[in-house]
Amino acid sequence: MLEVYIDGSTTGNPGPSGIGIFIKGEGHHIKISEFIGNYSNHTTEFIALLRGLEEAKKLAPSIVSVRTDSQIVCAAIEKRYAKNAEFASILEKILVISDSFELFFIKWIPDDQNKAAHALAREAVSKKLP
């Protein structure tokens, strides 16, 4: 099983944004810190999940468990619906990938349990700011 911790960070809303992904399990410890451009806070969280699942898919696991501190992302995945058009278009891509795993779970966790992904997301933004 892979555990995928995700987080997004935005300076301003919208503003310069970065994502942080920490994947562990099955002998893997992968850290991803990427600047993604200017987005809103919530959009950044959806992009972090999409990117995290893309990376997890490359490792070909049968079970993926995602941890996020974004309640809106958790709710959208659980309901398989997002009212916001921008979120919905990203959610569509997320669902295609998540449905390809034998088992897929997503769980909301408090910020203090998501420190690794949070630090990676902040690092991505800070590298791009003057």
C-alpha positions in Angstrom: 0.0 0.0 0.0 1.1 3.5 -0.8 0.3 6.4 1.5 0.2 9.7 -0.4 0.2 12.9 1.6 -0.7 16.0 -0.4 -0.9 19.8 0.3 -1.1 23.0 -1.6 0.2 26.4 -0.7 -0.8 29.8 -2.1 0.5 33.2 -1.3 -2.5 35.4 -1.8 -5.8 33.9 -3.0 -5.3 33.6 -5.9 -1.6 33.9 -6.1 1.7 32.1 -6.6 1.1 28.4 -5.7 3.0 25.3 -5.0 2.2 21.7 -4.3 3.8 19.3 -1.9 3.5 15.5 -2.2 5.0 12.9 0.0 4.6 9.2 -1.0 5.7 6.4 1.2 5.2 2.7 1.3 6.2 -0.4 -0.7 9.9 0.7 -0.3 9.3 4.2 -1.6 9.9 7.6 0.0 9.2 10.2 -2.7 9.1 13.9 -2.1 7.7 16.3 -4.7 7.8 20.1 -4.4 6.6 22.0 -7.5 5.6 25.5 -8.3 2.4 25.4 -10.4 1.7 29.1 -11.2 -1.1 31.3 -9.9 -4.2 29.6 -8.5 -6.7 29.8 -5.6 -6.1 27.8 -2.4 -8.7 25.2 -3.2 -7.6 24.7 -6.9 -4.0 24.2 -5.7 -5.2 21.4 -3.3 -7.0 19.6 -6.2 -3.9 19.9 -8.4 -1.8 18.5 -5.6 -4.1 15.4 -5.5 -4.1 15.0 -9.2 -0.3 15.2 -9.4 0.1 12.9 -6.4 -2.1 10.2 -8.0 -0.2 10.5 -11.3 3.0 9.8 -9.4 1.5 7.0 -7.4 0.1 5.4 -10.6 3.7 5.1 -12.0 4.5 2.9 -9.1 1.7 0.5 -9.9 0.3 -0.1 -6.5 -3.0 -2.0 -5.9 -3.9 0.1 -2.8 -3.5 3.8 -2.5 -4.4 5.8 0.6 -4.4 9.6 0.3 -4.1 12.0 3.3 -5.0 15.6 2.9 -5.8 18.5 5.2 -8.3 19.9 2.6 -11.9 19.1 3.6 -13.2 20.4 0.3 -11.0 17.9 -1.6 -12.1 15.0 0.6 -15.8 15.9 0.2 -15.5 16.2 -3.6 -13.8 12.8 -3.9 -16.3 11.1 -1.5 -19.3 12.7 -3.4 -17.6 12.3 -6.8 -18.9 15.8 -7.5 -17.7 19.4 -7.4 -20.0 22.3 -8.1 -17.2 24.7 -9.1 -16.4 24.2 -12.8 -12.7 24.5 -12.3 -12.6 21.9 -9.5 -15.0 19.6 -11.5 -12.6 19.5 -14.5 -9.7 18.5 -12.2 -11.9 16.1 -10.3 -12.8 14.3 -13.5 -9.2 13.5 -14.1 -8.6 12.5 -10.4 -11.5 10.0 -10.5 -10.2 8.3 -13.7 -6.9 7.6 -11.9 -8.4 6.8 -8.5 -10.8 4.3 -10.1 -7.9 2.5 -11.7 -6.5 1.3 -8.3 -7.8 -1.9 -6.8 -8.5 0.0 -3.6 -8.5 3.8 -3.1 -9.0 5.7 0.1 -8.9 9.4 1.0 -8.8 10.7 4.5 -8.9 14.2 6.0 -6.1 14.8 8.5 -5.4 17.8 10.6 -2.5 20.2 9.6 -0.2 18.9 12.2 -0.3 15.4 10.7 0.5 16.7 7.2 3.7 18.6 8.0 5.9 16.9 5.3 3.6 17.7 2.4 3.0 21.2 3.8 6.7 21.9 4.0 7.2 20.8 0.4 4.3 23.0 -0.8 5.7 26.0 1.0 9.2 25.3 -0.3 7.8 25.3 -3.9 6.2 28.8 -3.4 9.2 30.3 -1.6 11.6 29.3 -4.4 9.6 31.3 -6.9 8.9 34.4 -4.8 11.4 37.4 -5.0 
